[in-house]
Amino acid sequence: MELKRFLSSRTALMRASQVRELLKWIGRDVISLGGGIPDPSSFPAQAIREILSDVLSSRPEAALQYAPTEGVDELREELAKFMQQRGIKASADNVVVTAGSQEALELLARVIIDEGDAVFMENPTYLGAIQAFRVYEPRMLGVPLDGEGMRIDVLEEKLKKAKEQGLRLKAIYVIPTCQNPTGISLSGDRRRRLLELAEEYDLLVIEDDPYSYFVFEGASPPPLKSLDASGRVIYLSTASKMLAPGLRVGWLVAEEELLDKVVMAKQAVTLQTSTLSQFVLLEALRRGVVEKQLPRLKEIYRRKRDAMLEALEDYMPGGVRWTRPSGGMFVWLEVPEALNMSSLLPTALRKYKVAYVPGAAFHVEGGGYNTARLSYSYPSVEAIREAIRRLASLISDSLHAPRGAS
């Protein structure tokens, strides 16, 4: 039976995630610098075990039951307190609990994006956001980055041009702290200017914030939401990096009027986030497990970042450049334009036994074929060094290969 004719036209806009495709290589003899997978040694397994035992002993009727679509009330209150510690003024009524921040992106796209809407994004940006937005057919307009994050001068030019063209200006999507995929953080001056432009052009700002909990040097910059004077910033975060991704718990902070529509959308998508997982996060916040986790995470990932940066210095051939991330899990690599990192990936996997994510996947307007995202979060320090050595060999061999050779 030919099933293709039953598919909606929207499926033609869907793309498989290269990050998820690369997960299947983990556990083989390939060293993966692909997905931003947390270090398993960082999981507070014993604390979670105790929480589960206590919750299932004392409150099974609540933890194993359906919960409100917007989330367990107690958790929403605890998350509001957690956000207040970061300068974000929010009550429980401003919080919706989601199945990770990826679901939050899908729900937001569903409720705010119409076909043709202009959505401005860092270029490169998070692949999952591109996937979530694409099927609703916005005009995704990329804004380049430099060492201080999104080029706000370019953003201003693009906003002005889009308005002149009569486009519907809808939102700016940004990962301002320890950006994925580059690891770069938006400077304080640019944060303030971005919000000024959002006010001037009347756009929403979608702030995605998974990585600010482990900034390696100095204090974490203030979230854009903490500087929001008019309620136009929608804030997303997740427990995946700070606690454990298997819980699949994230949250969204916004004005109640918008959250009402998000809740309606979630009812049709997942009905609710896992009640048991919500109770785990609730108790992890109450018992100080999350608070104890954050210094550990900083040390684990700072050490791994330093190992990757040192290996890049030691092994990479001339003409290769990379970012020095302020935190998070990623380094962004740029090789000479003669190389196509997408085309080289099969050779990297089979011959050099190393995985990375080709950078073209993170670009919203094409290009980026000579770039790649490298994650240092999962491999050991020793494996990171060996992976970079292998990757450097691939790049060097490819640069010096005879023209036309594969």
C-alpha positions as CSV (number, residue, x, y, z in Angstrom):
1,M,0.0,0.0,0.0
2,E,1.3,3.4,-0.9
3,L,1.1,5.5,2.2
4,K,2.9,8.6,1.0
5,R,-0.2,10.0,-0.5
6,F,-1.8,10.2,2.9
7,L,0.9,12.5,4.4
8,S,0.1,16.1,5.0
9,S,2.0,18.8,3.1
10,R,3.5,19.9,6.4
11,T,5.6,16.7,6.6
12,A,7.6,17.9,3.6
13,L,8.9,20.7,5.9
14,M,10.1,18.2,8.5
15,R,13.8,17.4,8.8
16,A,15.5,14.7,10.8
17,S,17.8,16.0,13.5
18,Q,21.4,15.3,12.7
19,V,22.1,15.4,16.4
20,R,19.6,12.6,17.2
21,E,20.9,10.6,14.2
22,L,24.4,10.7,15.7
23,L,23.3,9.3,19.0
24,K,23.3,5.8,17.5
25,W,27.1,6.0,17.2
26,I,27.5,6.3,21.0
27,G,28.8,3.1,22.5
28,R,30.6,1.9,19.3
29,D,34.3,2.5,18.8
30,V,33.4,6.1,17.6
31,I,34.1,8.9,20.0
32,S,31.2,11.2,19.8
33,L,31.5,15.0,20.0
34,G,27.9,15.2,18.6
35,G,24.9,15.6,20.9
36,G,25.0,17.8,24.0
37,I,24.6,14.8,26.2
38,P,25.3,15.4,29.9
39,D,28.1,13.6,31.6
40,P,26.4,10.6,33.4
41,S,28.7,11.0,36.4
42,S,26.9,14.3,37.0
43,F,23.5,12.7,37.6
44,P,22.5,12.8,41.3
45,A,21.3,9.3,41.1
46,Q,21.3,8.6,44.8
47,A,19.4,11.7,45.6
48,I,16.8,11.0,42.9
49,R,16.5,7.4,44.2
50,E,15.7,8.7,47.7
51,I,13.2,11.3,46.4
52,L,11.4,8.6,44.4
53,S,11.3,6.3,47.4
54,D,9.9,9.1,49.6
55,V,7.4,10.3,47.1
56,L,6.1,6.9,46.3
57,S,5.8,6.1,50.0
58,S,4.2,9.3,51.1
59,R,2.2,10.6,48.1
60,P,1.7,7.9,45.6
61,E,-1.9,9.0,44.9
62,A,-0.6,12.4,43.7
63,A,2.7,11.4,42.1
64,L,1.1,8.6,39.9
65,Q,-2.1,10.5,39.0
66,Y,-2.9,12.9,36.2
67,A,-1.9,16.5,37.0
68,P,-3.1,19.8,35.6
69,T,-1.9,20.6,32.1
70,E,0.0,23.7,33.3
71,G,1.9,21.6,35.9
72,V,1.8,20.5,39.5
73,D,0.9,23.6,41.5
74,E,3.6,23.1,44.1
75,L,6.3,22.7,41.4
76,R,5.1,25.9,39.7
77,E,5.4,27.8,42.9
78,E,8.9,26.3,43.5
79,L,10.0,27.2,40.0
80,A,8.7,30.8,40.5
81,K,10.9,31.0,43.6
82,F,13.9,29.6,41.7
83,M,13.4,32.2,38.9
84,Q,13.1,35.0,41.5
85,Q,16.6,34.1,42.7
86,R,17.8,34.8,39.2
87,G,16.1,38.2,39.1
88,I,13.0,37.1,37.2
89,K,9.8,38.4,38.7
90,A,7.3,35.6,38.3
91,S,4.5,33.9,40.2
92,A,3.2,30.4,39.8
93,D,0.6,31.8,37.4
94,N,3.4,32.8,35.0
95,V,4.8,29.2,34.8
96,V,3.8,26.3,32.7
97,V,5.7,23.0,33.1
98,T,6.7,21.3,29.8
99,A,8.2,18.1,28.6
100,G,11.7,19.7,28.4
101,S,12.2,23.1,26.8
102,Q,11.9,21.5,23.3
103,E,8.2,21.0,23.9
104,A,8.0,24.6,25.0
105,L,9.4,25.7,21.6
106,E,6.9,23.6,19.7
107,L,4.0,24.9,21.8
108,L,5.1,28.5,21.3
109,A,5.5,28.0,17.5
110,R,2.0,26.6,17.4
111,V,0.4,29.5,19.2
112,I,2.4,32.5,17.9
113,I,3.7,31.8,14.4
114,D,1.6,32.3,11.2
115,E,2.9,31.5,7.7
116,G,5.1,34.3,6.6
117,D,5.8,35.8,10.0
118,A,9.3,37.2,10.4
119,V,11.2,35.4,13.2
120,F,14.8,36.7,13.8
121,M,17.3,34.2,15.1
122,E,21.0,34.0,15.8
123,N,22.9,32.5,12.9
124,P,24.0,29.8,13.7
125,T,21.3,28.8,16.3
126,Y,19.8,25.9,18.1
127,L,18.8,23.1,15.6
128,G,15.7,22.2,17.7
129,A,14.3,25.7,17.4
130,I,14.7,25.6,13.6
131,Q,12.9,22.3,13.5
132,A,10.1,23.5,15.8
133,F,9.5,26.7,13.8
134,R,10.0,25.5,10.3
135,V,6.8,23.5,10.0
136,Y,4.7,26.7,10.7
137,E,6.4,28.4,7.7
138,P,7.8,31.6,9.2
139,R,10.4,33.7,7.4
140,M,13.4,32.8,9.6
141,L,16.0,35.6,9.3
142,G,19.5,34.9,10.6
143,V,21.6,37.4,12.4
144,P,25.4,36.7,12.6
145,L,27.3,36.5,15.9
146,D,30.7,37.7,17.0
147,G,32.6,37.4,20.3
148,E,29.9,39.4,22.1
149,G,27.0,37.4,20.8
150,M,24.3,38.4,18.3
151,R,25.3,41.4,16.2
152,I,22.7,43.8,17.3
153,D,23.6,46.4,14.7
154,V,22.8,43.8,12.0
155,L,19.6,42.9,13.8
156,E,18.5,46.5,13.7
157,E,19.3,46.7,10.0
158,K,17.2,43.5,9.3
159,L,14.3,44.7,11.4
160,K,14.2,48.0,9.5
161,K,14.4,46.2,6.1
162,A,11.7,43.6,7.1
163,K,9.4,46.4,8.2
164,E,9.9,48.3,5.0
165,Q,9.1,45.1,3.0
166,G,5.8,44.8,4.9
167,L,6.6,41.6,6.7
168,R,4.8,40.8,10.0
169,L,7.5,41.1,12.6
170,K,6.7,38.5,15.3
171,A,9.6,37.4,17.4
172,I,13.4,37.3,18.2
173,Y,14.6,33.9,19.3
174,V,17.9,34.0,21.2
175,I,20.0,31.9,23.5
176,P,21.8,34.8,25.3
177,T,24.0,32.9,27.7
178,C,26.4,30.1,26.6
179,Q,24.7,30.0,23.2
180,N,24.1,26.7,21.4
181,P,26.0,26.0,19.2
182,T,28.8,28.5,19.8
183,G,29.1,28.8,23.6
184,I,29.2,32.6,23.2
185,S,27.3,34.9,25.6
186,L,25.5,38.1,24.7
187,S,27.2,41.2,26.3
188,G,25.3,43.3,28.8
189,D,25.0,46.3,26.4
190,R,23.7,44.2,23.6
191,R,21.1,42.6,26.0
192,R,19.7,46.0,26.8
193,R,19.8,47.1,23.2
194,L,18.0,44.0,22.0
195,L,15.1,44.7,24.4
196,E,15.0,48.3,23.2
197,L,14.6,47.1,19.6
198,A,11.9,44.6,20.6
199,E,10.0,47.5,22.2
200,E,10.6,49.8,19.2
201,Y,9.5,47.2,16.6
202,D,6.9,45.6,18.9
203,L,8.2,42.0,18.8
204,L,8.2,39.1,21.3
205,V,11.5,37.9,22.6
206,I,11.9,34.1,23.1
207,E,14.8,33.6,25.6
208,D,16.0,30.0,25.7
209,D,18.2,29.4,28.7
210,P,19.5,25.9,29.3
211,Y,23.1,26.7,30.0
212,S,23.4,29.7,32.2
213,Y,23.5,27.5,35.3
214,F,27.1,26.7,34.6
215,V,29.0,29.8,33.4
216,F,32.7,29.0,34.0
217,E,34.2,32.4,34.7
218,G,32.5,35.1,36.8
219,A,28.8,35.4,37.5
220,S,26.1,34.4,35.1
221,P,24.7,37.4,33.1
222,P,21.2,38.5,34.0
223,P,18.5,36.8,32.0
224,L,16.7,39.0,29.5
225,K,13.5,38.2,31.3
226,S,14.9,39.9,34.4
227,L,15.3,43.1,32.4
228,D,11.9,42.8,30.8
229,A,9.7,45.9,31.6
230,S,6.7,45.1,29.4
231,G,6.1,41.4,29.5
232,R,7.3,40.7,26.0
233,V,10.1,38.3,26.9
234,I,9.1,34.6,27.0
235,Y,11.6,32.6,29.1
236,L,12.3,28.9,28.6
237,S,14.5,26.6,30.7
238,T,15.0,23.0,31.6
239,A,16.1,20.5,34.2
240,S,17.8,18.4,31.6
241,K,21.3,19.9,32.0
242,M,21.2,20.7,35.7
243,L,19.6,17.5,36.9
244,A,18.9,14.7,34.4
245,P,17.5,14.8,30.8
246,G,15.6,11.6,31.3
247,L,13.1,13.4,33.5
248,R,12.0,15.5,30.5
249,V,10.9,18.5,32.6
250,G,11.3,22.1,31.5
251,W,9.3,25.2,32.0
252,L,8.0,28.3,30.3
253,V,7.6,31.7,32.0
254,A,5.3,34.3,30.3
255,E,2.3,36.5,30.7
256,E,-0.9,34.7,31.7
257,E,-2.7,35.8,28.5
258,L,-0.2,33.9,26.3
259,L,0.1,31.0,28.7
260,D,-3.7,30.3,28.4
261,K,-3.1,29.5,24.7
262,V,0.0,27.5,25.5
263,V,-2.0,25.4,27.9
264,M,-4.6,24.7,25.2
265,A,-2.0,23.7,22.8
266,K,-0.3,21.4,25.3
267,Q,-3.6,19.7,26.0
268,A,-3.6,18.5,22.4
269,V,0.0,17.6,22.3
270,T,1.0,15.8,25.6
271,L,-2.0,16.6,27.9
272,Q,0.6,17.1,30.7
273,T,4.2,16.6,31.7
274,S,5.0,13.4,33.6
275,T,3.6,13.9,37.2
276,L,6.3,11.6,38.7
277,S,9.1,13.6,37.0
278,Q,7.5,16.8,38.3
279,F,7.6,15.6,41.8
280,V,11.3,14.6,41.4
281,L,12.2,18.1,40.3
282,L,9.9,19.6,43.1
283,E,11.8,17.7,45.8
284,A,15.2,18.3,44.2
285,L,14.5,22.0,44.4
286,R,13.1,21.8,48.0
287,R,15.9,19.6,49.3
288,G,18.8,21.7,47.8
289,V,19.8,18.9,45.3
290,V,19.7,21.4,42.4
291,E,21.7,24.0,44.4
292,K,24.4,21.4,45.2
293,Q,24.5,20.3,41.6
294,L,25.4,23.6,40.0
295,P,29.0,24.0,41.4
296,R,29.6,20.3,40.5
297,L,28.5,20.9,36.9
298,K,30.6,24.0,36.6
299,E,33.7,22.1,37.6
300,I,33.0,19.0,35.4
301,Y,32.3,21.0,32.3
302,R,35.0,23.6,32.8
303,R,37.6,20.9,33.0
304,K,36.3,19.3,29.8
305,R,36.1,22.6,28.0
306,D,39.7,23.3,28.9
307,A,40.7,19.9,27.7
308,M,39.1,20.5,24.4
309,L,40.6,23.9,23.9
310,E,44.0,22.6,24.8
311,A,43.7,19.7,22.4
312,L,42.5,22.1,19.6
313,E,45.6,24.2,20.2
314,D,47.8,21.1,20.2
315,Y,46.4,19.3,17.1
316,M,44.5,21.5,14.7
317,P,46.3,22.6,11.5
318,G,46.7,26.2,10.5
319,G,43.6,28.0,9.1
320,V,41.2,26.4,11.6
321,R,39.4,28.6,14.1
322,W,37.2,28.0,17.1
323,T,35.3,29.7,19.9
324,R,36.2,29.8,23.6
325,P,32.9,29.2,25.2
326,S,32.0,31.1,28.4
327,G,30.1,28.0,29.6
328,G,27.7,25.4,28.4
329,M,28.7,22.3,26.4
330,F,29.9,23.4,23.0
331,V,32.8,24.7,20.9
332,W,32.1,26.0,17.4
333,L,34.7,25.1,14.8
334,E,35.4,26.9,11.5
335,V,37.7,25.2,8.9
336,P,39.0,26.6,5.6
337,E,36.2,27.1,3.1
338,A,37.6,24.4,0.8
339,L,36.2,21.8,3.2
340,N,32.6,20.7,3.6
341,M,32.1,19.3,7.1
342,S,28.8,17.7,6.0
343,S,30.4,15.8,3.2
344,L,33.3,14.7,5.5
345,L,31.1,13.3,8.2
346,P,30.7,9.8,6.8
347,T,34.5,9.5,6.5
348,A,34.9,10.9,10.0
349,L,32.6,8.2,11.4
350,R,33.9,5.2,9.4
351,K,37.6,5.9,8.9
352,Y,38.5,8.3,11.7
353,K,36.0,7.0,14.3
354,V,34.9,10.5,15.5
355,A,31.5,12.2,15.4
356,Y,30.6,15.8,15.3
357,V,27.6,17.8,14.1
358,P,28.1,19.6,10.7
359,G,27.5,23.3,11.2
360,A,25.2,23.8,8.2
361,A,22.3,22.3,10.2
362,F,22.4,25.3,12.6
363,H,22.2,27.9,9.9
364,V,18.7,29.4,9.1
365,E,19.5,30.8,5.7
366,G,21.9,28.2,4.3
367,G,25.7,28.1,4.3
368,G,28.0,27.1,7.1
369,Y,29.3,24.1,5.3
370,N,32.8,24.7,6.6
371,T,31.7,24.7,10.3
372,A,30.9,22.1,12.9
373,R,29.7,21.9,16.5
374,L,31.8,20.0,19.0
375,S,30.4,18.9,22.3
376,Y,32.7,18.2,25.2
377,S,30.0,17.2,27.7
378,Y,29.8,13.5,27.3
379,P,33.3,12.0,26.6
380,S,36.0,11.7,29.2
381,V,39.0,14.2,29.2
382,E,41.1,11.5,27.6
383,A,38.5,10.7,25.0
384,I,38.2,14.4,24.2
385,R,41.9,14.7,23.4
386,E,41.8,11.6,21.3
387,A,38.7,12.8,19.4
388,I,40.3,16.1,18.6
389,R,43.4,14.4,17.4
390,R,41.4,12.2,15.1
391,L,39.3,15.2,13.9
392,A,42.5,17.2,13.3
393,S,43.9,14.3,11.2
394,L,40.7,14.2,9.1
395,I,40.9,18.0,8.5
396,S,44.6,18.0,7.7
397,D,44.3,14.9,5.4
398,S,41.4,16.4,3.6
399,L,43.1,19.8,3.1
400,H,46.1,18.0,1.6
401,A,44.2,15.4,-0.4
402,P,44.5,15.5,-4.2
403,R,41.7,17.4,-5.8
404,G,38.7,15.1,-6.4
405,A,39.9,12.5,-3.9
406,S,37.3,11.3,-1.3
